[in-house]
Amino acid sequence: MNVEDFQKAFKREIEEVVARVQRPYSVGFQDLSVALHSSAKKYLAGSIEQVTGNPGPSPEARKAATEFFGSLNVDDLCLAVACAKGDDAAWEDFFKDYRSYLVSISRTMTQDGVAAEELADSTFAELYGLRESGGSRVSKFSFYSGRGSLRGWLRAVVFQL
């Protein structure tokens, strides 16, 4: 199922997710539905792939999507989507709220203050997306599904780097 079909099939559920977001930044229905589609493809593949045309999703598929979307950390997901888009306000909030956390994780892993700062800076660079693909910046944030907390996901990103 492509994003457009997903948006049509689960419009009501996506709108409910959008309504739950406390601080939307520059993220609207379109941006959030792309992120939700990506997450649903990963975690609900069987349910959403069976939805084609009319009459739309089965009651079981709709229930699975509603429960799944209800379990997501939508504010974290929205922040990640906004940062991936390059939203300045989102980046300011992310830096303010997560800089010390990233340095702390890095310090635990490196046991060295200077190395920890360098690892945290490298993590920020990867999150921002210094690499390009198809003429656009590729942010590590585009891989965050909202399934777990952003802090837990960031811990994994730092560990991988």
N, CA, C and O atoms as a GROMACS GRO file, in nm:
protein
  644
    1MET      N    1   0.085  -0.118   0.000
    1MET     CA    2   0.000   0.000   0.000
    1MET      C    3   0.089   0.123   0.000
    1MET      O    4   0.180   0.134   0.082
    2ASN      N    5   0.063   0.215  -0.092
    2ASN     CA    6   0.142   0.337  -0.096
    2ASN      C    7   0.085   0.440   0.004
    2ASN      O    8  -0.019   0.417   0.066
    3VAL      N    9   0.154   0.550   0.017
    3VAL     CA   10   0.116   0.651   0.117
    3VAL      C   11  -0.022   0.709   0.088
    3VAL      O   12  -0.102   0.728   0.179
    4GLU      N   13  -0.051   0.736  -0.040
    4GLU     CA   14  -0.180   0.795  -0.074
    4GLU      C   15  -0.295   0.702  -0.038
    4GLU      O   16  -0.395   0.746   0.019
    5ASP      N   17  -0.280   0.574  -0.069
    5ASP     CA   18  -0.384   0.476  -0.034
    5ASP      C   19  -0.398   0.465   0.118
    5ASP      O   20  -0.508   0.454   0.171
    6PHE      N   21  -0.285   0.468   0.186
    6PHE     CA   22  -0.284   0.462   0.332
    6PHE      C   23  -0.359   0.582   0.391
    6PHE      O   24  -0.439   0.567   0.484
    7GLN      N   25  -0.333   0.700   0.336
    7GLN     CA   26  -0.400   0.821   0.384
    7GLN      C   27  -0.550   0.812   0.365
    7GLN      O   28  -0.627   0.851   0.453
    8LYS      N   29  -0.592   0.762   0.251
    8LYS     CA   30  -0.736   0.749   0.224
    8LYS      C   31  -0.799   0.645   0.316
    8LYS      O   32  -0.906   0.668   0.372
    9ALA      N   33  -0.733   0.532   0.330
    9ALA     CA   34  -0.789   0.421   0.409
    9ALA      C   35  -0.797   0.453   0.557
    9ALA      O   36  -0.892   0.413   0.624
   10PHE      N   37  -0.698   0.525   0.608
   10PHE     CA   38  -0.690   0.550   0.753
   10PHE      C   39  -0.696   0.699   0.787
   10PHE      O   40  -0.636   0.744   0.884
   11LYS      N   41  -0.768   0.775   0.707
   11LYS     CA   42  -0.776   0.920   0.725
   11LYS      C   43  -0.822   0.957   0.866
   11LYS      O   44  -0.760   1.040   0.932
   12ARG      N   45  -0.929   0.896   0.911
   12ARG     CA   46  -0.983   0.928   1.044
   12ARG      C   47  -0.880   0.898   1.154
   12ARG      O   48  -0.862   0.979   1.245
   13GLU      N   49  -0.815   0.784   1.145
   13GLU     CA   50  -0.716   0.745   1.247
   13GLU      C   51  -0.596   0.839   1.246
   13GLU      O   52  -0.544   0.876   1.351
   14ILE      N   53  -0.552   0.878   1.125
   14ILE     CA   54  -0.438   0.970   1.115
   14ILE      C   55  -0.477   1.106   1.173
   14ILE      O   56  -0.397   1.168   1.244
   15GLU      N   57  -0.597   1.153   1.144
   15GLU     CA   58  -0.643   1.280   1.199
   15GLU      C   59  -0.648   1.276   1.352
   15GLU      O   60  -0.617   1.375   1.417
   16GLU      N   61  -0.684   1.162   1.408
   16GLU     CA   62  -0.684   1.147   1.554
   16GLU      C   63  -0.543   1.158   1.610
   16GLU      O   64  -0.522   1.217   1.716
   17VAL      N   65  -0.446   1.101   1.539
   17VAL     CA   66  -0.305   1.111   1.582
   17VAL      C   67  -0.260   1.256   1.575
   17VAL      O   68  -0.199   1.307   1.669
   18VAL      N   69  -0.290   1.322   1.464
   18VAL     CA   70  -0.252   1.463   1.448
   18VAL      C   71  -0.312   1.547   1.561
   18VAL      O   72  -0.245   1.638   1.612
   19ALA      N   73  -0.434   1.519   1.600
   19ALA     CA   74  -0.500   1.594   1.707
   19ALA      C   75  -0.434   1.574   1.843
   19ALA      O   76  -0.444   1.660   1.930
   20ARG      N   77  -0.366   1.461   1.862
   20ARG     CA   78  -0.300   1.432   1.990
   20ARG      C   79  -0.167   1.504   2.006
   20ARG      O   80  -0.116   1.512   2.118
   21VAL      N   81  -0.110   1.555   1.900
   21VAL     CA   82   0.023   1.618   1.905
   21VAL      C   83   0.015   1.749   1.983
   21VAL      O   84  -0.067   1.836   1.952
   22GLN      N   85   0.099   1.761   2.084
   22GLN     CA   86   0.100   1.881   2.168
   22GLN      C   87   0.165   2.000   2.099
   22GLN      O   88   0.115   2.112   2.108
   23ARG      N   89   0.277   1.976   2.032
   23ARG     CA   90   0.348   2.084   1.963
   23ARG      C   91   0.379   2.036   1.821
   23ARG      O   92   0.473   1.959   1.801
   24PRO      N   93   0.300   2.080   1.724
   24PRO     CA   94   0.312   2.025   1.589
   24PRO      C   95   0.429   2.077   1.506
   24PRO      O   96   0.460   2.020   1.401
   25TYR      N   97   0.495   2.184   1.549
   25TYR     CA   98   0.603   2.245   1.470
   25TYR      C   99   0.550   2.270   1.329
   25TYR      O  100   0.442   2.327   1.314
   26SER      N  101   0.623   2.230   1.227
   26SER     CA  102   0.578   2.250   1.089
   26SER      C  103   0.521   2.120   1.030
   26SER      O  104   0.514   2.104   0.909
   27VAL      N  105   0.482   2.030   1.118
   27VAL     CA  106   0.436   1.898   1.076
   27VAL      C  107   0.283   1.896   1.068
   27VAL      O  108   0.214   1.928   1.165
   28GLY      N  109   0.233   1.860   0.953
   28GLY     CA  110   0.090   1.851   0.934
   28GLY      C  111   0.047   1.709   0.899
   28GLY      O  112   0.123   1.614   0.916
   29PHE      N  113  -0.075   1.698   0.851
   29PHE     CA  114  -0.133   1.568   0.816
   29PHE      C  115  -0.044   1.491   0.720
   29PHE      O  116  -0.016   1.373   0.742
   30GLN      N  117   0.002   1.557   0.614
   30GLN     CA  118   0.082   1.490   0.512
   30GLN      C  119   0.211   1.432   0.570
   30GLN      O  120   0.242   1.315   0.551
   31ASP      N  121   0.287   1.516   0.642
   31ASP     CA  122   0.415   1.472   0.698
   31ASP      C  123   0.397   1.359   0.799
   31ASP      O  124   0.470   1.260   0.797
   32LEU      N  125   0.300   1.375   0.885
   32LEU     CA  126   0.278   1.274   0.988
   32LEU      C  127   0.225   1.144   0.928
   32LEU      O  128   0.260   1.036   0.973
   33SER      N  129   0.142   1.155   0.826
   33SER     CA  130   0.089   1.033   0.765
   33SER      C  131   0.200   0.955   0.695
   33SER      O  132   0.194   0.832   0.691
   34VAL      N  133   0.299   1.024   0.639
   34VAL     CA  134   0.413   0.954   0.577
   34VAL      C  135   0.489   0.876   0.686
   34VAL      O  136   0.526   0.760   0.665
   35ALA      N  137   0.511   0.939   0.800
   35ALA     CA  138   0.581   0.871   0.911
   35ALA      C  139   0.497   0.755   0.965
   35ALA      O  140   0.551   0.649   0.994
   36LEU      N  141   0.367   0.775   0.977
   36LEU     CA  142   0.279   0.669   1.026
   36LEU      C  143   0.274   0.553   0.927
   36LEU      O  144   0.270   0.436   0.966
   37HIS      N  145   0.273   0.584   0.800
   37HIS     CA  146   0.274   0.480   0.696
   37HIS      C  147   0.400   0.395   0.709
   37HIS      O  148   0.395   0.272   0.704
   38SER      N  149   0.513   0.462   0.726
   38SER     CA  150   0.640   0.390   0.741
   38SER      C  151   0.638   0.300   0.863
   38SER      O  152   0.682   0.185   0.857
   39SER      N  153   0.588   0.350   0.974
   39SER     CA  154   0.578   0.270   1.097
   39SER      C  155   0.481   0.154   1.080
   39SER      O  156   0.510   0.042   1.121
   40ALA      N  157   0.367   0.181   1.019
   40ALA     CA  158   0.266   0.076   1.000
   40ALA      C  159   0.317  -0.032   0.906
   40ALA      O  160   0.289  -0.150   0.927
   41LYS      N  161   0.392   0.007   0.803
   41LYS     CA  162   0.449  -0.094   0.712
   41LYS      C  163   0.543  -0.188   0.789
   41LYS      O  164   0.551  -0.307   0.759
   42LYS      N  165   0.612  -0.133   0.885
   42LYS     CA  166   0.708  -0.212   0.963
   42LYS      C  167   0.638  -0.302   1.065
   42LYS      O  168   0.675  -0.418   1.081
   43TYR      N  169   0.538  -0.248   1.134
   43TYR     CA  170   0.478  -0.320   1.246
   43TYR      C  171   0.340  -0.379   1.218
   43TYR      O  172   0.294  -0.466   1.292
   44LEU      N  173   0.273  -0.333   1.113
   44LEU     CA  174   0.138  -0.383   1.081
   44LEU      C  175   0.130  -0.431   0.936
   44LEU      O  176   0.024  -0.422   0.874
   45ALA      N  177   0.238  -0.479   0.882
   45ALA     CA  178   0.245  -0.512   0.740
   45ALA      C  179   0.126  -0.596   0.694
   45ALA      O  180   0.065  -0.565   0.592
   46GLY      N  181   0.094  -0.701   0.766
   46GLY     CA  182  -0.015  -0.788   0.726
   46GLY      C  183  -0.149  -0.718   0.725
   46GLY      O  184  -0.231  -0.742   0.637
   47SER      N  185  -0.173  -0.633   0.821
   47SER     CA  186  -0.302  -0.564   0.833
   47SER      C  187  -0.323  -0.459   0.725
   47SER      O  188  -0.431  -0.452   0.665
   48ILE      N  189  -0.221  -0.379   0.699
   48ILE     CA  190  -0.244  -0.269   0.605
   48ILE      C  191  -0.229  -0.311   0.460
   48ILE      O  192  -0.288  -0.249   0.372
   49GLU      N  193  -0.152  -0.414   0.432
   49GLU     CA  194  -0.133  -0.456   0.294
   49GLU      C  195  -0.259  -0.520   0.236
   49GLU      O  196  -0.275  -0.525   0.114
   50GLN      N  197  -0.347  -0.569   0.321
   50GLN     CA  198  -0.470  -0.632   0.274
   50GLN      C  199  -0.576  -0.530   0.235
   50GLN      O  200  -0.679  -0.566   0.178
   51VAL      N  201  -0.553  -0.403   0.266
   51VAL     CA  202  -0.651  -0.298   0.239
   51VAL      C  203  -0.634  -0.250   0.095
   51VAL      O  204  -0.529  -0.194   0.061
   52THR      N  205  -0.733  -0.271   0.012
   52THR     CA  206  -0.729  -0.222  -0.124
   52THR      C  207  -0.867  -0.174  -0.165
   52THR      O  208  -0.966  -0.245  -0.151
   53GLY      N  209  -0.873  -0.052  -0.216
   53GLY     CA  210  -0.998   0.002  -0.272
   53GLY      C  211  -1.114   0.004  -0.175
   53GLY      O  212  -1.096   0.018  -0.054
   54ASN      N  213  -1.232  -0.010  -0.231
   54ASN     CA  214  -1.354  -0.010  -0.151
   54ASN      C  215  -1.381  -0.149  -0.100
   54ASN      O  216  -1.346  -0.244  -0.170
   55PRO      N  217  -1.436  -0.170   0.012
   55PRO     CA  218  -1.495  -0.071   0.101
   55PRO      C  219  -1.396  -0.012   0.200
   55PRO      O  220  -1.437   0.057   0.293
   56GLY      N  221  -1.268  -0.037   0.183
   56GLY     CA  222  -1.169   0.017   0.275
   56GLY      C  223  -1.122  -0.089   0.372
   56GLY      O  224  -1.142  -0.208   0.350
   57PRO      N  225  -1.059  -0.045   0.480
   57PRO     CA  226  -1.004  -0.140   0.577
   57PRO      C  227  -1.112  -0.225   0.642
   57PRO      O  228  -1.224  -0.179   0.667
   58SER      N  229  -1.076  -0.348   0.670
   58SER     CA  230  -1.167  -0.434   0.744
   58SER      C  231  -1.175  -0.383   0.887
   58SER      O  232  -1.089  -0.307   0.930
   59PRO      N  233  -1.278  -0.423   0.960
   59PRO     CA  234  -1.285  -0.381   1.101
   59PRO      C  235  -1.160  -0.424   1.180
   59PRO      O  236  -1.115  -0.352   1.269
   60GLU      N  237  -1.105  -0.540   1.145
   60GLU     CA  238  -0.985  -0.588   1.215
   60GLU      C  239  -0.864  -0.499   1.184
   60GLU      O  240  -0.787  -0.465   1.274
   61ALA      N  241  -0.849  -0.462   1.055
   61ALA     CA  242  -0.737  -0.375   1.016
   61ALA      C  243  -0.751  -0.238   1.080
   61ALA      O  244  -0.652  -0.180   1.127
   62ARG      N  245  -0.873  -0.185   1.083
   62ARG     CA  246  -0.896  -0.054   1.144
   62ARG      C  247  -0.866  -0.059   1.294
   62ARG      O  248  -0.806   0.033   1.348
   63LYS      N  249  -0.908  -0.168   1.360
   63LYS     CA  250  -0.882  -0.185   1.504
   63LYS      C  251  -0.732  -0.195   1.530
   63LYS      O  252  -0.681  -0.134   1.624
   64ALA      N  253  -0.661  -0.273   1.447
   64ALA     CA  254  -0.516  -0.288   1.464
   64ALA      C  255  -0.446  -0.154   1.446
   64ALA      O  256  -0.355  -0.120   1.522
   65ALA      N  257  -0.487  -0.077   1.345
   65ALA     CA  258  -0.427   0.054   1.322
   65ALA      C  259  -0.455   0.149   1.437
   65ALA      O  260  -0.366   0.220   1.482
   66THR      N  261  -0.579   0.151   1.484
   66THR     CA  262  -0.616   0.239   1.595
   66THR      C  263  -0.535   0.206   1.720
   66THR      O  264  -0.484   0.297   1.786
   67GLU      N  265  -0.523   0.079   1.752
   67GLU     CA  266  -0.445   0.039   1.869
   67GLU      C  267  -0.297   0.073   1.851
   67GLU      O  268  -0.232   0.122   1.943
   68PHE      N  269  -0.245   0.046   1.732
   68PHE     CA  270  -0.105   0.075   1.706
   68PHE      C  271  -0.078   0.225   1.716
   68PHE      O  272   0.016   0.266   1.785
   69PHE      N  273  -0.159   0.306   1.649
   69PHE     CA  274  -0.139   0.451   1.654
   69PHE      C  275  -0.156   0.504   1.795
   69PHE      O  276  -0.088   0.600   1.835
   70GLY      N  277  -0.245   0.443   1.871
   70GLY     CA  278  -0.265   0.484   2.010
   70GLY      C  279  -0.145   0.455   2.098
   70GLY      O  280  -0.126   0.521   2.201
   71SER      N  281  -0.063   0.357   2.060
   71SER     CA  282   0.054   0.319   2.139
   71SER      C  283   0.178   0.401   2.105
   71SER      O  284   0.279   0.392   2.176
   72LEU      N  285   0.173   0.479   2.000
   72LEU     CA  286   0.291   0.554   1.957
   72LEU      C  287   0.315   0.677   2.042
   72LEU      O  288   0.222   0.737   2.097
   73ASN      N  289   0.441   0.713   2.053
   73ASN     CA  290   0.482   0.837   2.120
   73ASN      C  291   0.473   0.949   2.016
   73ASN      O  292   0.573   0.986   1.954
   74VAL      N  293   0.352   1.002   1.998
   74VAL     CA  294   0.328   1.094   1.888
   74VAL      C  295   0.404   1.225   1.901
   74VAL      O  296   0.444   1.283   1.800
   75ASP      N  297   0.424   1.274   2.022
   75ASP     CA  298   0.499   1.398   2.036
   75ASP      C  299   0.646   1.377   2.000
   75ASP      O  300   0.707   1.463   1.936
   76ASP      N  301   0.702   1.264   2.040
   76ASP     CA  302   0.839   1.232   2.001
   76ASP      C  303   0.849   1.214   1.850
   76ASP      O  304   0.943   1.261   1.787
   77LEU      N  305   0.750   1.144   1.792
   77LEU     CA  306   0.748   1.122   1.648
   77LEU      C  307   0.738   1.255   1.574
   77LEU      O  308   0.808   1.276   1.474
   78CYS      N  309   0.653   1.343   1.620
   78CYS     CA  310   0.637   1.474   1.558
   78CYS      C  311   0.767   1.554   1.566
   78CYS      O  312   0.806   1.618   1.468
   79LEU      N  313   0.832   1.552   1.680
   79LEU     CA  314   0.960   1.621   1.695
   79LEU      C  315   1.062   1.564   1.596
   79LEU      O  316   1.135   1.640   1.532
   80ALA      N  317   1.068   1.433   1.585
   80ALA     CA  318   1.163   1.369   1.493
   80ALA      C  319   1.133   1.406   1.348
   80ALA      O  320   1.225   1.436   1.271
   81VAL      N  321   1.006   1.406   1.310
   81VAL     CA  322   0.968   1.442   1.173
   81VAL      C  323   1.003   1.588   1.146
   81VAL      O  324   1.055   1.620   1.040
   82ALA      N  325   0.975   1.675   1.243
   82ALA     CA  326   1.006   1.818   1.226
   82ALA      C  327   1.156   1.840   1.215
   82ALA      O  328   1.201   1.920   1.133
   83CYS      N  329   1.234   1.771   1.296
   83CYS     CA  330   1.379   1.785   1.288
   83CYS      C  331   1.430   1.732   1.154
   83CYS      O  332   1.519   1.792   1.093
   84ALA      N  333   1.375   1.621   1.108
   84ALA     CA  334   1.416   1.565   0.978
   84ALA      C  335   1.386   1.664   0.865
   84ALA      O  336   1.459   1.670   0.766
   85LYS      N  337   1.279   1.743   0.881
   85LYS     CA  338   1.244   1.844   0.782
   85LYS      C  339   1.332   1.969   0.792
   85LYS      O  340   1.333   2.052   0.701
   86GLY      N  341   1.406   1.981   0.903
   86GLY     CA  342   1.490   2.098   0.922
   86GLY      C  343   1.421   2.213   0.992
   86GLY      O  344   1.464   2.328   0.980
   87ASP      N  345   1.314   2.186   1.065
   87ASP     CA  346   1.239   2.289   1.138
   87ASP      C  347   1.327   2.346   1.249
   87ASP      O  348   1.368   2.274   1.340
   88ASP      N  349   1.355   2.476   1.241
   88ASP     CA  350   1.444   2.541   1.338
   88ASP      C  351   1.393   2.533   1.482
   88ASP      O  352   1.471   2.507   1.574
   89ALA      N  353   1.264   2.555   1.501
   89ALA     CA  354   1.207   2.550   1.637
   89ALA      C  355   1.219   2.409   1.695
   89ALA      O  356   1.248   2.393   1.814
   90ALA      N  357   1.198   2.309   1.613
   90ALA     CA  358   1.212   2.171   1.659
   90ALA      C  359   1.357   2.141   1.697
   90ALA      O  360   1.384   2.078   1.799
   91TRP      N  361   1.450   2.188   1.615
   91TRP     CA  362   1.592   2.165   1.647
   91TRP      C  363   1.632   2.237   1.775
   91TRP      O  364   1.709   2.183   1.855
   92GLU      N  365   1.581   2.356   1.795
   92GLU     CA  366   1.612   2.428   1.919
   92GLU      C  367   1.560   2.350   2.040
   92GLU      O  368   1.631   2.333   2.139
   93ASP      N  369   1.437   2.302   2.031
   93ASP     CA  370   1.381   2.222   2.140
   93ASP      C  371   1.458   2.092   2.159
   93ASP      O  372   1.487   2.052   2.272
   94PHE      N  373   1.492   2.027   2.049
   94PHE     CA  374   1.567   1.902   2.059
   94PHE      C  375   1.701   1.926   2.126
   94PHE      O  376   1.741   1.852   2.216
   95PHE      N  377   1.772   2.030   2.083
   95PHE     CA  378   1.903   2.059   2.140
   95PHE      C  379   1.890   2.089   2.290
   95PHE      O  380   1.968   2.039   2.371
   96LYS      N  381   1.791   2.171   2.324
   96LYS     CA  382   1.770   2.210   2.464
   96LYS      C  383   1.734   2.087   2.550
   96LYS      O  384   1.785   2.073   2.662
   97ASP      N  385   1.648   2.001   2.499
   97ASP     CA  386   1.597   1.888   2.577
   97ASP      C  387   1.686   1.764   2.575
   97ASP      O  388   1.680   1.684   2.668
   98TYR      N  389   1.767   1.748   2.471
   98TYR     CA  390   1.840   1.621   2.455
   98TYR      C  391   1.991   1.633   2.450
   98TYR      O  392   2.060   1.531   2.454
   99ARG      N  393   2.046   1.752   2.442
   99ARG     CA  394   2.193   1.767   2.433
   99ARG      C  395   2.262   1.702   2.553
   99ARG      O  396   2.353   1.621   2.536
  100SER      N  397   2.220   1.738   2.673
  100SER     CA  398   2.287   1.682   2.792
  100SER      C  399   2.266   1.531   2.800
  100SER      O  400   2.354   1.459   2.848
  101TYR      N  401   2.151   1.483   2.755
  101TYR     CA  402   2.124   1.340   2.755
  101TYR      C  403   2.221   1.268   2.660
  101TYR      O  404   2.276   1.164   2.696
  102LEU      N  405   2.241   1.322   2.541
  102LEU     CA  406   2.334   1.260   2.446
  102LEU      C  407   2.477   1.261   2.498
  102LEU      O  408   2.550   1.164   2.482
  103VAL      N  409   2.516   1.370   2.560
  103VAL     CA  410   2.651   1.378   2.617
  103VAL      C  411   2.665   1.276   2.731
  103VAL      O  412   2.768   1.210   2.742
  104SER      N  413   2.563   1.264   2.813
  104SER     CA  414   2.565   1.168   2.924
  104SER      C  415   2.579   1.024   2.873
  104SER      O  416   2.660   0.947   2.924
  105ILE      N  417   2.501   0.989   2.774
  105ILE     CA  418   2.512   0.854   2.715
  105ILE      C  419   2.650   0.834   2.656
  105ILE      O  420   2.713   0.729   2.675
  106SER      N  421   2.698   0.935   2.585
  106SER     CA  422   2.829   0.927   2.522
  106SER      C  423   2.940   0.912   2.625
  106SER      O  424   3.035   0.836   2.606
  107ARG      N  425   2.926   0.985   2.738
  107ARG     CA  426   3.027   0.978   2.843
  107ARG      C  427   3.029   0.838   2.906
  107ARG      O  428   3.135   0.785   2.938
  108THR      N  429   2.911   0.778   2.922
  108THR     CA  430   2.902   0.643   2.976
  108THR      C  431   2.973   0.543   2.884
  108THR      O  432   3.038   0.449   2.930
  109MET      N  433   2.959   0.565   2.755
  109MET     CA  434   3.017   0.472   2.658
  109MET      C  435   3.166   0.492   2.638
  109MET      O  436   3.239   0.395   2.617
  110THR      N  437   3.213   0.617   2.644
  110THR     CA  438   3.353   0.645   2.612
  110THR      C  439   3.443   0.657   2.734
  110THR      O  440   3.564   0.637   2.724
  111GLN      N  441   3.384   0.689   2.849
  111GLN     CA  442   3.461   0.711   2.972
  111GLN      C  443   3.561   0.826   2.958
  111GLN      O  444   3.659   0.832   3.032
  112ASP      N  445   3.535   0.917   2.864
  112ASP     CA  446   3.627   1.028   2.837
  112ASP      C  447   3.543   1.150   2.797
  112ASP      O  448   3.460   1.141   2.706
  113GLY      N  449   3.563   1.262   2.866
  113GLY     CA  450   3.483   1.382   2.841
  113GLY      C  451   3.496   1.436   2.700
  113GLY      O  452   3.395   1.471   2.638
  114VAL      N  453   3.619   1.444   2.648
  114VAL     CA  454   3.640   1.498   2.514
  114VAL      C  455   3.581   1.404   2.409
  114VAL      O  456   3.514   1.448   2.316
  115ALA      N  457   3.606   1.274   2.426
  115ALA     CA  458   3.550   1.176   2.332
  115ALA      C  459   3.397   1.176   2.338
  115ALA      O  460   3.331   1.156   2.236
  116ALA      N  461   3.342   1.199   2.457
  116ALA     CA  462   3.197   1.203   2.472
  116ALA      C  463   3.139   1.322   2.395
  116ALA      O  464   3.036   1.308   2.328
  117GLU      N  465   3.202   1.437   2.405
  117GLU     CA  466   3.156   1.556   2.331
  117GLU      C  467   3.162   1.530   2.180
  117GLU      O  468   3.071   1.567   2.107
  118GLU      N  469   3.271   1.466   2.135
  118GLU     CA  470   3.286   1.436   1.993
  118GLU      C  471   3.179   1.337   1.946
  118GLU      O  472   3.123   1.352   1.837
  119LEU      N  473   3.150   1.235   2.027
  119LEU     CA  474   3.048   1.138   1.992
  119LEU      C  475   2.910   1.204   1.990
  119LEU      O  476   2.830   1.176   1.900
  120ALA      N  477   2.882   1.290   2.086
  120ALA     CA  478   2.753   1.361   2.087
  120ALA      C  479   2.741   1.451   1.965
  120ALA      O  480   2.634   1.458   1.904
  121ASP      N  481   2.848   1.520   1.928
  121ASP     CA  482   2.846   1.606   1.809
  121ASP      C  483   2.827   1.523   1.682
  121ASP      O  484   2.754   1.564   1.591
  122SER      N  485   2.891   1.407   1.675
  122SER     CA  486   2.873   1.318   1.559
  122SER      C  487   2.729   1.269   1.552
  122SER      O  488   2.672   1.255   1.443
  123THR      N  489   2.671   1.243   1.668
  123THR     CA  490   2.531   1.199   1.672
  123THR      C  491   2.440   1.308   1.619
  123THR      O  492   2.349   1.281   1.541
  124PHE      N  493   2.464   1.433   1.662
  124PHE     CA  494   2.383   1.544   1.612
  124PHE      C  495   2.397   1.556   1.460
  124PHE      O  496   2.299   1.582   1.390
  125ALA      N  497   2.519   1.539   1.410
  125ALA     CA  498   2.541   1.548   1.265
  125ALA      C  499   2.463   1.439   1.192
  125ALA      O  500   2.402   1.466   1.088
  126GLU      N  501   2.465   1.317   1.244
  126GLU     CA  502   2.390   1.208   1.182
  126GLU      C  503   2.240   1.232   1.190
  126GLU      O  504   2.166   1.203   1.095
  127LEU      N  505   2.195   1.286   1.301
  127LEU     CA  506   2.054   1.315   1.316
  127LEU      C  507   2.010   1.424   1.220
  127LEU      O  508   1.901   1.418   1.163
  128TYR      N  509   2.095   1.524   1.201
  128TYR     CA  510   2.063   1.632   1.108
  128TYR      C  511   2.064   1.579   0.965
  128TYR      O  512   1.978   1.613   0.884
  129GLY      N  513   2.163   1.496   0.935
  129GLY     CA  514   2.171   1.438   0.802
  129GLY      C  515   2.271   1.510   0.714
  129GLY      O  516   2.232   1.595   0.633
  130LEU      N  517   2.396   1.478   0.729
  130LEU     CA  518   2.499   1.541   0.646
  130LEU      C  519   2.511   1.471   0.510
  130LEU      O  520   2.561   1.530   0.414
  131ARG      N  521   2.466   1.347   0.502
  131ARG     CA  522   2.470   1.273   0.375
  131ARG      C  523   2.348   1.310   0.291
  131ARG      O  524   2.243   1.348   0.343
  132GLU      N  525   2.366   1.299   0.158
  132GLU     CA  526   2.255   1.325   0.068
  132GLU      C  527   2.225   1.201  -0.015
  132GLU      O  528   2.314   1.121  -0.046
  133SER      N  529   2.099   1.189  -0.050
  133SER     CA  530   2.054   1.081  -0.138
  133SER      C  531   1.947   1.138  -0.230
  133SER      O  532   1.846   1.192  -0.183
  134GLY      N  533   1.968   1.127  -0.358
  134GLY     CA  534   1.870   1.181  -0.451
  134GLY      C  535   1.854   1.331  -0.442
  134GLY      O  536   1.747   1.384  -0.471
  135GLY      N  537   1.960   1.400  -0.403
  135GLY     CA  538   1.956   1.546  -0.394
  135GLY      C  539   1.896   1.601  -0.267
  135GLY      O  540   1.882   1.723  -0.254
  136SER      N  541   1.860   1.515  -0.173
  136SER     CA  542   1.805   1.566  -0.046
  136SER      C  543   1.881   1.506   0.072
  136SER      O  544   1.937   1.397   0.064
  137ARG      N  545   1.879   1.581   0.180
  137ARG     CA  546   1.948   1.544   0.302
  137ARG      C  547   1.880   1.422   0.365
  137ARG      O  548   1.757   1.414   0.369
  138VAL      N  549   1.960   1.327   0.413
  138VAL     CA  550   1.906   1.207   0.477
  138VAL      C  551   1.932   1.218   0.627
  138VAL      O  552   2.045   1.205   0.673
  139SER      N  553   1.824   1.241   0.702
  139SER     CA  554   1.834   1.254   0.847
  139SER      C  555   1.809   1.118   0.912
  139SER      O  556   1.719   1.044   0.871
  140LYS      N  557   1.887   1.087   1.011
  140LYS     CA  558   1.867   0.964   1.088
  140LYS      C  559   1.728   0.964   1.153
  140LYS      O  560   1.672   0.858   1.179
  141PHE      N  561   1.674   1.083   1.179
  141PHE     CA  562   1.541   1.093   1.238
  141PHE      C  563   1.434   1.025   1.154
  141PHE      O  564   1.331   0.983   1.206
  142SER      N  565   1.457   1.014   1.024
  142SER     CA  566   1.356   0.953   0.938
  142SER      C  567   1.336   0.805   0.968
  142SER      O  568   1.242   0.743   0.919
  143PHE      N  569   1.423   0.748   1.049
  143PHE     CA  570   1.412   0.606   1.085
  143PHE      C  571   1.342   0.584   1.219
  143PHE      O  572   1.318   0.470   1.258
  144TYR      N  573   1.309   0.691   1.288
  144TYR     CA  574   1.240   0.678   1.416
  144TYR      C  575   1.092   0.650   1.389
  144TYR      O  576   1.027   0.723   1.314
  145SER      N  577   1.040   0.544   1.449
  145SER     CA  578   0.903   0.500   1.421
  145SER      C  579   0.800   0.550   1.522
  145SER      O  580   0.680   0.540   1.496
  146GLY      N  581   0.844   0.602   1.634
  146GLY     CA  582   0.750   0.643   1.738
  146GLY      C  583   0.710   0.528   1.828
  146GLY      O  584   0.636   0.547   1.924
  147ARG      N  585   0.757   0.409   1.797
  147ARG     CA  586   0.718   0.289   1.871
  147ARG      C  587   0.769   0.292   2.015
  147ARG      O  588   0.693   0.263   2.108
  148GLY      N  589   0.891   0.327   2.035
  148GLY     CA  590   0.948   0.341   2.169
  148GLY      C  591   0.974   0.488   2.196
  148GLY      O  592   0.943   0.574   2.114
  149SER      N  593   1.032   0.516   2.310
  149SER     CA  594   1.062   0.656   2.343
  149SER      C  595   1.176   0.707   2.257
  149SER      O  596   1.261   0.631   2.211
  150LEU      N  597   1.177   0.837   2.235
  150LEU     CA  598   1.286   0.898   2.159
  150LEU      C  599   1.417   0.882   2.235
  150LEU      O  600   1.522   0.864   2.173
  151ARG      N  601   1.413   0.888   2.366
  151ARG     CA  602   1.535   0.869   2.445
  151ARG      C  603   1.595   0.729   2.423
  151ARG      O  604   1.716   0.715   2.404
  152GLY      N  605   1.512   0.629   2.425
  152GLY     CA  606   1.561   0.492   2.402
  152GLY      C  607   1.617   0.476   2.262
  152GLY      O  608   1.720   0.411   2.244
  153TRP      N  609   1.551   0.534   2.164
  153TRP     CA  610   1.598   0.526   2.026
  153TRP      C  611   1.731   0.600   2.013
  153TRP      O  612   1.822   0.552   1.944
  154LEU      N  613   1.744   0.716   2.078
  154LEU     CA  614   1.868   0.792   2.073
  154LEU      C  615   1.985   0.714   2.136
  154LEU      O  616   2.098   0.720   2.088
  155ARG      N  617   1.954   0.643   2.244
  155ARG     CA  618   2.056   0.560   2.307
  155ARG      C  619   2.110   0.457   2.207
  155ARG      O  620   2.231   0.434   2.200
  156ALA      N  621   2.020   0.397   2.131
  156ALA     CA  622   2.061   0.299   2.029
  156ALA      C  623   2.143   0.365   1.918
  156ALA      O  624   2.240   0.307   1.869
  157VAL      N  625   2.104   0.486   1.879
  157VAL     CA  626   2.178   0.557   1.774
  157VAL      C  627   2.319   0.586   1.820
  157VAL      O  628   2.414   0.564   1.745
  158VAL      N  629   2.334   0.636   1.942
  158VAL     CA  630   2.467   0.664   1.997
  158VAL      C  631   2.549   0.536   2.004
  158VAL      O  632   2.667   0.536   1.970
  159PHE      N  633   2.488   0.429   2.049
  159PHE     CA  634   2.559   0.301   2.059
  159PHE      C  635   2.608   0.255   1.922
  159PHE      O  636   2.720   0.207   1.909
  160GLN      N  637   2.525   0.269   1.820
  160GLN     CA  638   2.564   0.228   1.684
  160GLN      C  639   2.680   0.312   1.630
  160GLN      O  640   2.766   0.262   1.558
  161LEU      N  641   2.680   0.440   1.665
  161LEU     CA  642   2.788   0.527   1.617
  161LEU      C  643   2.917   0.499   1.692
  161LEU      O  644   3.019   0.562   1.666
   0.00000   0.00000   0.00000
